[in-house]
Amino acid sequence: MTLVRSLVVASLAVAVARVIAPLLTDRRRFFRRMAWILLLAPYLTPVLLTGYAYGSFSLSLIHHPFGNALFYSALLWWKFTPIAAVILHFTPTPISAEAIHCRRLTAAGTSWWDDGLFLFRAGCGRGPVAAFAVVFLCAFAEFEMASLMVVKSWTVALFDAHAGGLALSESLRRMAGPLLGEAAAIATAVVVLGTRQDAPGNRIPDKRSRPWPAWAHLMIAFLFVVLIPAAKVLWGTFRGFRLLLENFVLSREILASLLFAAGASVLAGLAVFGLAGGARRNQLGSMPGKIILVAAVFAGLLGPLVLSLAVLAAIQLPGLIVLRDTPAPLVFTLGLVLFPMALVLRRVLALTGRRSAWHLTRLMQKSRALRDLTWKLNTRRKFWALAFLFIWAYWDLTASAILAPIGMTPVTVRLYNLMHYGRIEALSAMTCAAFAAPISILFLAAGTRRWWAPP
C-alpha cells in the first residue's frame, strides 16, 4: 500500500511541478516572489502541526479507510510537490521546446520509444526522473503524519512494533525490504543527477502556458497544509494560553530540542563546508573524499527512521556502548539527516553569491559600516541557511523518539505523545509555544549580529 501510494504521489508531484516551474522564473518580481513563498511554505511547515490539526478530522474517517488514505495522500502530494518543482527549476532541459519540435519534424516516422530515448539521452529526462526519485523517497519514508492520522504505513508499523518491545534485530530484519526500495530511489537520483550536461541557456517562460492551474495548486496546498492547521492551533492557543502560563511544563523539553538542533545544524554545516569543500579542492584525496561524501549523502537520504535504527544497533557494540546514554548518537543522526539538505543549500549559496563584491569588502578597513556590508553580502545568507537546518532538526520526531537520552526528552516527542489523547486547548498552547521558541532564538540572534557577526 505504501509503495503504490508513494509512486502515485511522486508521479502527480512531477506532473504538477512541470506546470509550476514557469512561475518560478516569471519576469515580474512580485509574482515570482509570491510563487516561491506559496511553493515553499507547505514544505517548510512541520508535519507534526499538519498531522495534529487534522487529527480530529481523520478520526471522523476512521471507518472509511479509503477516504482517510486518500486525504493523507493529497497532503503528501501538496507537501512534497515543492521538492519536484525546485529540482526541475535547477535542472532545466538543455533543449528548448522549439528544438524538440524541429527534431520531431526531421525524424518523422520514428517510434515513440526511439524519440523518448533520444530526448532522455539529451538530458530532457534528467530533472523529472531525479524529482520523481526524491519525492518517492520522501513520501515512502514519511511517518509523523501517517501516525497522527491513523493511516497504514510501513513506517508506522515498524515504529510501533519497535516501541512495543520488538527486538532490535527483528526491527532491522523487517526494514530490509523498505531499505532496498529507498536505496533504489537514492541510486536513481544519484546516477541521473550525476550525468554530465551542458550548461543550459537562459530560461524563457513559455508564453503559451496557462498559469492559472499552477496558481490554483499553490493556493490549495497553502490553504490545506499551512493556513488551516495554523488557524486551528492558534484558535486553541487563545483559549489555553492562561493554563499554559499557570503551569508551563515544556521548558526542559524545549531546551533539549534547542540544544539537539543546534548541535546537529552546526555539525551538518561544518561537514558541508569542510568535507564537501575539501573534496572539491582534493584536500581529502580525490577518491576517498568522494566516497565519504557519497556515503554521508546515502546515509542521510535513508531517512530518520532507518538511520536511527541503524545507529541504535551500532551503539550496542562494545566499543560504542559508552555513547548510548549521551546526546552524541542523536546529534550525529540528525547531522547526517541534514547533510543532503545542507549540500543543496551550499550549492544555492554558491550560485547566488556575489564574489566580486565580497572580495572588495575584504580590502576595506574594519568598521561598523564594513560589518553591516559583510552581513548583507555574505553572512546573512549563511545564517539563514543554518537557521533552516536548525528549524528542521528542531522539529524532528522519529530520531528523537528512538535515540534521545534519558532525562533529555525533546519537545516533539512530548507533544506527539500528548496529541494521541485528542485536541485540547492547553495542548494547542503548548504547540504554539514550541513553535515560538526557535523562531524567537533566531530573531534574537539576528538582532544581535553586531556583537557576533564577523567583520
C-alpha positions as CSV (number, residue, x, y, z in Angstrom):
1,M,0.0,0.0,0.0
2,T,2.8,2.5,0.9
3,L,4.7,1.6,-2.2
4,V,1.7,2.3,-4.5
5,R,0.8,5.5,-2.7
6,S,4.3,6.8,-3.0
7,L,4.5,6.0,-6.7
8,V,1.3,7.8,-7.3
9,V,2.3,10.8,-5.2
10,A,5.6,11.1,-6.9
11,S,4.1,10.9,-10.4
12,L,1.5,13.6,-9.6
13,A,4.1,15.8,-8.0
14,V,6.4,15.7,-11.1
15,A,3.4,16.4,-13.4
16,V,2.3,19.4,-11.4
17,A,5.9,20.6,-10.9
18,R,6.3,20.9,-14.6
19,V,3.3,23.3,-14.6
20,I,4.6,25.3,-11.6
21,A,8.2,25.7,-12.8
22,P,7.5,28.6,-15.2
23,L,6.1,30.7,-12.4
24,L,9.4,30.5,-10.6
25,T,11.1,32.3,-13.5
26,D,8.4,34.9,-14.1
27,R,9.9,38.3,-15.2
28,R,7.6,40.1,-12.8
29,R,9.3,40.2,-9.4
30,F,6.1,40.3,-7.3
31,F,4.6,37.2,-8.9
32,R,7.9,35.4,-8.8
33,R,8.3,36.0,-5.1
34,M,4.7,35.1,-4.4
35,A,5.2,31.8,-6.3
36,W,8.3,30.9,-4.3
37,I,6.5,31.8,-1.0
38,L,3.4,29.7,-1.8
39,L,5.6,26.9,-3.1
40,L,8.0,26.5,-0.1
41,A,5.5,27.3,2.7
42,P,3.8,23.8,2.7
43,Y,7.2,22.0,2.6
44,L,8.6,24.1,5.4
45,T,5.5,23.6,7.6
46,P,6.3,20.9,10.2
47,V,4.4,17.7,9.6
48,L,3.6,17.5,13.3
49,L,1.5,20.6,13.0
50,T,-0.4,19.3,10.0
51,G,-1.0,15.9,11.5
52,Y,-2.2,17.4,14.8
53,A,-4.5,19.8,13.1
54,Y,-6.2,17.1,11.0
55,G,-6.2,14.5,13.8
56,S,-9.8,15.1,14.7
57,F,-10.8,15.2,11.0
58,S,-9.0,12.0,10.3
59,L,-10.7,10.3,13.2
60,S,-14.1,11.0,11.6
61,L,-12.9,9.0,8.6
62,I,-11.6,6.1,10.7
63,H,-14.4,3.9,9.5
64,H,-13.7,5.0,5.9
65,P,-10.1,3.8,5.3
66,F,-10.1,4.7,1.6
67,G,-11.2,8.3,2.3
68,N,-8.7,8.7,5.1
69,A,-5.9,7.3,3.0
70,L,-6.9,9.5,0.0
71,F,-6.8,12.7,2.1
72,Y,-3.5,11.7,3.5
73,S,-2.1,11.1,0.0
74,A,-3.4,14.5,-1.0
75,L,-1.5,16.1,1.9
76,L,1.7,14.3,0.8
77,W,1.2,15.5,-2.7
78,W,0.8,19.1,-1.6
79,K,3.7,18.9,0.8
80,F,6.3,17.2,-1.5
81,T,5.5,18.9,-4.8
82,P,7.8,21.8,-3.9
83,I,10.7,19.3,-3.9
84,A,10.0,18.3,-7.5
85,A,9.5,21.9,-8.6
86,V,12.8,23.0,-7.1
87,I,14.7,20.1,-8.7
88,L,13.1,21.0,-12.1
89,H,14.0,24.6,-11.6
90,F,17.7,23.9,-11.0
91,T,17.9,21.1,-13.7
92,P,16.2,22.6,-16.8
93,T,16.2,20.8,-20.1
94,P,19.2,21.6,-22.3
95,I,16.9,21.6,-25.4
96,S,14.2,24.2,-26.0
97,A,10.7,23.2,-26.9
98,E,11.3,24.6,-30.4
99,A,14.3,22.4,-30.9
100,I,12.4,19.3,-29.8
101,H,9.6,20.2,-32.3
102,C,12.2,20.6,-35.1
103,R,13.8,17.3,-34.2
104,R,10.4,15.5,-34.4
105,L,9.8,17.1,-37.9
106,T,13.1,15.9,-39.2
107,A,12.8,12.5,-37.6
108,A,9.3,11.7,-38.8
109,G,8.4,8.1,-38.8
110,T,10.5,7.1,-35.8
111,S,8.8,5.2,-33.0
112,W,7.8,6.9,-29.8
113,W,10.4,4.7,-28.0
114,D,13.3,6.0,-30.1
115,D,12.0,9.5,-29.7
116,G,11.8,9.3,-26.0
117,L,15.2,7.6,-25.7
118,F,16.8,10.3,-27.8
119,L,15.3,13.0,-25.5
120,F,16.4,11.2,-22.4
121,R,20.0,10.8,-23.6
122,A,20.0,14.5,-24.5
123,G,19.2,15.3,-20.9
124,C,15.5,16.2,-21.1
125,G,14.5,13.4,-18.6
126,R,17.2,14.3,-16.1
127,G,15.2,16.6,-13.9
128,P,11.9,14.7,-14.0
129,V,13.5,11.3,-13.2
130,A,15.5,12.8,-10.3
131,A,12.4,14.7,-9.0
132,F,10.4,11.5,-9.1
133,A,13.0,9.6,-7.2
134,V,13.4,12.2,-4.4
135,V,9.7,12.7,-4.0
136,F,9.1,9.0,-3.9
137,L,11.8,8.7,-1.2
138,C,10.2,11.4,1.0
139,A,6.7,10.0,0.6
140,F,7.8,6.4,1.2
141,A,9.6,7.3,4.4
142,E,7.0,9.6,5.9
143,F,6.0,8.7,9.4
144,E,4.6,11.5,11.6
145,M,1.5,12.5,9.6
146,A,0.6,8.9,8.9
147,S,0.8,8.1,12.6
148,L,-1.3,11.0,13.8
149,M,-3.9,10.5,11.0
150,V,-4.1,6.7,11.7
151,V,-3.0,5.7,8.1
152,K,-1.5,2.3,7.4
153,S,2.2,2.6,6.5
154,W,5.3,0.5,6.9
155,T,7.0,3.3,8.9
156,V,4.1,3.4,11.4
157,A,4.0,-0.4,11.7
158,L,7.8,-0.7,12.2
159,F,7.9,2.2,14.7
160,D,5.0,0.9,16.8
161,A,6.4,-2.6,16.8
162,H,9.8,-1.4,17.9
163,A,8.3,0.9,20.6
164,G,6.2,-2.1,21.8
165,G,9.3,-4.1,22.6
166,L,10.2,-5.7,19.3
167,A,13.8,-6.9,19.3
168,L,16.2,-4.7,17.5
169,S,17.4,-7.5,15.3
170,E,13.9,-8.2,14.2
171,S,13.3,-4.5,13.5
172,L,16.4,-4.4,11.3
173,R,15.2,-7.5,9.5
174,R,11.8,-6.1,8.8
175,M,13.2,-2.9,7.3
176,A,15.3,-4.8,4.8
177,G,12.6,-4.6,2.1
178,P,11.9,-0.9,2.5
179,L,15.6,-0.2,2.7
180,L,16.0,-1.9,-0.7
181,G,13.3,0.4,-2.2
182,E,14.9,3.5,-0.6
183,A,18.3,2.5,-1.9
184,A,16.9,2.1,-5.4
185,A,15.4,5.6,-5.3
186,I,18.7,7.1,-4.0
187,A,20.7,5.3,-6.6
188,T,18.4,6.6,-9.4
189,A,18.7,10.2,-8.2
190,V,22.5,10.0,-7.8
191,V,23.0,8.4,-11.2
192,V,20.7,10.7,-13.1
193,L,21.9,13.9,-11.4
194,G,25.5,12.8,-11.8
195,T,25.3,12.6,-15.6
196,R,27.1,15.4,-17.3
197,Q,25.1,18.0,-19.1
198,D,26.0,21.2,-20.9
199,A,25.0,24.4,-19.1
200,P,21.5,25.5,-20.2
201,G,20.9,28.9,-21.6
202,N,18.6,31.5,-20.1
203,R,15.2,30.0,-19.3
204,I,12.4,31.9,-21.1
205,P,8.9,31.2,-19.8
206,D,6.6,29.7,-22.3
207,K,4.1,32.4,-23.4
208,R,1.6,29.8,-24.4
209,S,1.4,28.2,-20.9
210,R,-1.6,29.0,-18.8
211,P,-0.5,29.9,-15.2
212,W,-3.9,29.6,-13.5
213,P,-3.7,25.8,-12.8
214,A,-0.3,26.3,-11.2
215,W,-1.6,29.2,-9.0
216,A,-4.7,27.2,-8.1
217,H,-2.5,24.2,-6.9
218,L,-0.2,26.6,-4.9
219,M,-3.1,28.3,-3.2
220,I,-4.9,25.0,-2.4
221,A,-1.7,23.5,-1.0
222,F,-1.1,26.6,1.1
223,L,-4.7,26.5,2.4
224,F,-4.7,22.9,3.5
225,V,-1.1,22.4,4.6
226,V,-0.4,25.8,6.2
227,L,-3.4,28.0,6.8
228,I,-6.0,25.6,8.2
229,P,-3.6,23.8,10.6
230,A,-2.1,27.2,11.8
231,A,-5.7,28.6,12.3
232,K,-6.7,25.5,14.3
233,V,-3.6,25.7,16.5
234,L,-3.9,29.5,17.1
235,W,-7.6,29.2,17.9
236,G,-6.9,26.7,20.6
237,T,-4.0,28.7,21.9
238,F,-6.2,31.7,22.7
239,R,-8.3,29.6,25.0
240,G,-5.4,27.6,26.5
241,F,-2.9,30.3,27.0
242,R,-3.9,31.0,30.6
243,L,-3.4,27.4,31.5
244,L,0.0,27.4,29.9
245,L,1.1,30.4,31.9
246,E,-0.1,28.8,35.1
247,N,1.8,25.5,34.5
248,F,4.4,25.7,31.8
249,V,5.7,22.1,31.7
250,L,7.7,22.1,28.4
251,S,10.6,24.3,29.4
252,R,13.1,21.3,29.8
253,E,11.8,19.6,26.6
254,I,12.1,22.8,24.6
255,L,15.6,23.4,25.9
256,A,16.6,19.9,25.0
257,S,15.3,20.3,21.4
258,L,17.1,23.6,21.0
259,L,20.4,22.0,22.1
260,F,20.0,19.0,19.9
261,A,19.0,21.1,16.9
262,A,21.9,23.5,17.4
263,G,24.4,20.6,17.6
264,A,23.0,18.9,14.5
265,S,22.9,22.0,12.4
266,V,26.4,23.1,13.3
267,L,27.6,19.5,12.6
268,A,25.9,19.4,9.2
269,G,27.2,22.9,8.4
270,L,30.8,22.1,9.3
271,A,30.6,18.9,7.4
272,V,29.3,20.5,4.2
273,F,31.7,23.4,4.2
274,G,34.6,21.2,5.4
275,L,34.1,17.8,3.9
276,A,32.4,18.8,0.7
277,G,34.7,21.8,0.2
278,G,37.8,19.7,0.9
279,A,36.7,17.0,-1.6
280,R,36.2,19.7,-4.2
281,R,39.7,21.0,-3.7
282,N,41.1,17.5,-3.5
283,Q,42.3,18.1,0.1
284,L,40.8,14.8,1.2
285,G,42.1,12.9,-1.8
286,S,40.0,12.6,-4.9
287,M,38.5,9.1,-4.5
288,P,38.4,8.8,-0.6
289,G,36.8,12.2,-0.3
290,K,34.1,11.4,-2.9
291,I,33.4,8.0,-1.2
292,I,33.0,9.7,2.2
293,L,30.8,12.3,0.6
294,V,28.5,9.8,-1.2
295,A,28.3,7.6,1.9
296,A,27.2,10.6,4.0
297,V,24.6,11.6,1.4
298,F,23.4,8.0,1.1
299,A,23.1,7.7,4.9
300,G,21.2,11.0,5.2
301,L,18.7,10.1,2.5
302,L,17.8,6.9,4.2
303,G,15.5,8.9,6.5
304,P,15.5,9.3,10.2
305,L,13.7,6.0,10.9
306,V,16.0,3.6,9.1
307,L,19.1,5.6,10.1
308,S,18.1,5.8,13.7
309,L,17.6,2.1,14.0
310,A,21.0,1.5,12.3
311,V,22.7,3.9,14.8
312,L,20.8,2.3,17.7
313,A,22.2,-1.1,16.6
314,A,25.7,0.4,16.3
315,I,25.8,1.9,19.8
316,Q,25.0,-1.6,21.3
317,L,28.5,-2.7,20.2
318,P,31.2,-2.9,23.0
319,G,33.3,-0.1,21.7
320,L,30.4,2.3,21.3
321,I,28.1,1.4,24.2
322,V,29.5,4.2,26.3
323,L,27.7,6.7,23.9
324,R,24.3,5.0,24.4
325,D,23.1,7.4,27.2
326,T,24.6,10.6,25.7
327,P,23.3,13.1,23.2
328,A,26.0,12.1,20.7
329,P,24.0,9.4,18.8
330,L,21.0,11.7,18.3
331,V,23.2,14.7,17.3
332,F,25.2,12.5,14.9
333,T,22.0,11.1,13.3
334,L,20.3,14.4,12.9
335,G,23.5,15.8,11.4
336,L,23.5,13.0,8.8
337,V,19.8,13.6,8.0
338,L,20.5,17.3,7.4
339,F,23.6,16.6,5.4
340,P,22.0,16.2,1.9
341,M,19.8,19.3,2.5
342,A,22.9,21.3,3.6
343,L,24.7,20.3,0.4
344,V,21.8,21.7,-1.6
345,L,21.8,24.9,0.4
346,R,25.6,25.3,-0.1
347,R,25.1,24.9,-3.9
348,V,22.3,27.6,-3.8
349,L,24.6,29.9,-1.9
350,A,27.4,29.4,-4.3
351,L,25.1,30.2,-7.3
352,T,23.6,33.3,-5.8
353,G,26.7,34.8,-4.2
354,R,28.4,38.0,-5.3
355,R,32.1,37.0,-5.2
356,S,33.4,40.2,-6.7
357,A,31.6,42.4,-4.2
358,W,32.6,40.1,-1.3
359,H,36.3,40.4,-2.4
360,L,36.1,44.2,-2.4
361,T,34.9,44.2,1.2
362,R,38.0,42.2,2.2
363,L,40.1,45.1,1.0
364,M,38.2,47.7,3.2
365,Q,39.2,48.7,6.7
366,K,37.3,47.3,9.6
367,S,34.4,49.5,10.7
368,R,30.7,49.3,11.6
369,A,29.8,50.0,8.0
370,L,32.0,47.2,6.8
371,R,30.4,44.8,9.3
372,D,26.9,45.7,8.0
373,L,28.0,45.3,4.4
374,T,29.6,41.9,5.1
375,W,26.4,40.8,6.8
376,K,24.3,41.8,3.7
377,L,26.7,40.2,1.1
378,N,27.8,37.0,2.8
379,T,27.0,36.3,6.5
380,R,23.2,36.8,6.3
381,R,22.8,34.1,3.6
382,K,24.8,31.6,5.6
383,F,23.0,32.5,8.8
384,W,19.5,31.9,7.3
385,A,20.7,28.7,5.6
386,L,21.9,27.4,9.0
387,A,18.7,28.6,10.6
388,F,16.7,26.5,8.1
389,L,18.7,23.4,9.1
390,F,18.2,24.4,12.8
391,I,14.4,24.5,12.4
392,W,14.3,21.2,10.5
393,A,16.3,19.4,13.2
394,Y,14.3,21.1,16.0
395,W,11.0,19.5,14.7
396,D,12.4,16.0,14.1
397,L,10.4,13.4,15.8
398,T,11.5,9.9,14.7
399,A,15.2,10.1,15.6
400,S,14.4,12.0,18.8
401,A,12.0,9.3,19.9
402,I,14.5,6.5,19.3
403,L,17.8,8.0,20.3
404,A,17.1,10.7,22.9
405,P,18.9,10.0,26.2
406,I,17.0,9.6,29.4
407,G,16.3,12.9,31.0
408,M,16.5,14.9,27.8
409,T,13.2,14.3,26.1
410,P,12.7,16.6,23.1
411,V,9.6,18.6,22.9
412,T,8.4,16.9,19.7
413,V,8.3,13.6,21.4
414,R,6.3,15.0,24.3
415,L,3.8,16.8,22.0
416,Y,3.5,13.7,19.9
417,N,2.5,11.5,22.9
418,L,0.0,14.1,24.1
419,M,-1.6,14.5,20.6
420,H,-2.8,10.9,20.7
421,Y,-5.2,11.9,23.5
422,G,-7.1,14.4,21.4
423,R,-7.2,18.2,20.7
424,I,-7.4,20.3,23.9
425,E,-6.8,24.0,24.4
426,A,-3.7,23.5,26.6
427,L,-2.1,21.3,24.0
428,S,-2.7,23.9,21.3
429,A,-1.0,26.5,23.5
430,M,1.9,24.1,24.1
431,T,2.3,23.6,20.4
432,C,2.3,27.3,19.8
433,A,4.9,27.8,22.5
434,A,7.1,25.1,20.9
435,F,6.8,27.0,17.6
436,A,7.7,30.3,19.1
437,A,10.8,29.1,20.9
438,P,13.2,28.5,17.9
439,I,11.8,31.5,16.0
440,S,12.5,33.8,19.0
441,I,16.0,32.4,19.3
442,L,16.7,33.1,15.6
443,F,15.4,36.6,15.6
444,L,17.3,37.3,18.8
445,A,20.5,36.1,17.1
446,A,19.8,38.1,14.0
447,G,19.1,41.2,16.1
448,T,22.4,40.9,18.0
449,R,24.5,40.3,14.9
450,R,26.6,43.4,15.6
451,W,28.1,41.7,18.6
452,W,28.9,38.3,17.0
453,A,28.9,38.6,13.2
454,P,32.4,38.7,11.6
455,P,33.5,42.0,10.1
